[in-house]
Amino acid sequence: MEEAAIEALLPVQEALRQGRLVDEENLHLTLAFLDDQPEDVLAELDAALQDIRVSPWEMEFTGVEAKGGRRPALVWADVAKAEPLRQLHDKVRSAARLAGIDLPRERFRPHVTLARFPRSRSVDTGRLAAFLGAWGGFRAGPFAVERFCLYGSTLTPEGPIYDVLADYPL
């Protein structure tokens, strides 16, 4: 994600002050969860992702929400739906299927996760409600989107660590 987009999200995270905040360098918009994949499948996926052609666009943040019902699991910044984003999402999923990755059907809600609430910790729902009242209408952007990346993640007790495996220009 462009540095300006990340900078726009940092005050939102600072205001939240609870949960496990996603590190600045790990903020991203997920197009598809691929789970663990063997190297040969990743090589096929990389080749298919290199062939994707979508026009660059401008991304905008359009609000902040908590997800997970009465026991929130995470807080995210909504990303405005845009036709190039939908096309990219669809093409990434198609590339994954071509590489032999079976993806579950799910509704695409473009977002950037800001914080997670581990099940082992309590959530101050009153404070969270006050935060959402103050930041729910958060708007920022537009921010240029001119590339997408394939990430690998390593799970740690402190949260996932993401590494860019490949970078693809739009």
C-alpha positions, 0 to 999 in steps of 0.5 A: 500500500502507498505510504500516504494511505498508511499514514492516513490510517495511523491516527485511526489506530492511535485513537483505537488504543485497544486490541492488537494493532497491525504493525504499520509495515503489515497494513494491506488490503487482502484480495484472497487468502491462499493458505499454505501452498507448496513451492510448485503451486506458488510458481504457477500462481506467480506466472498467472499473476504476472499476466493480470492486466487491470488499470491503476485506480485511486483507493479511498477509505470510507469508514471504520467498522468492528467485525465479529458481533458481540465479541469483536474480532477485529477493526478495519477501515473500509475501502471504497468499491471500484471497478478496477478493484473488483476486476483485480479481485476476480482475476487474482481468484481466477489465477489462484484457481488456475494454479490449483488453489481451491478458494472458498466462496466468500463475499468480497469486502475490501478493507484494511485490518487495523487491529485484532482482538485475541479471544484470550483478551477482553474488549472494552465494548464501551470504549470501542463504541465510543471509538466507532462513534468518533471514527466510523465516518473516517474518510481518506484518499484518494491514493494511487494504486499502481501495483499488487503483491503476493505476500507470505505470512509467518504466524507468531504469538505477537501476530502475523509477519508479512513478507512480499514474495512478488510485486506486480505492476498494474 
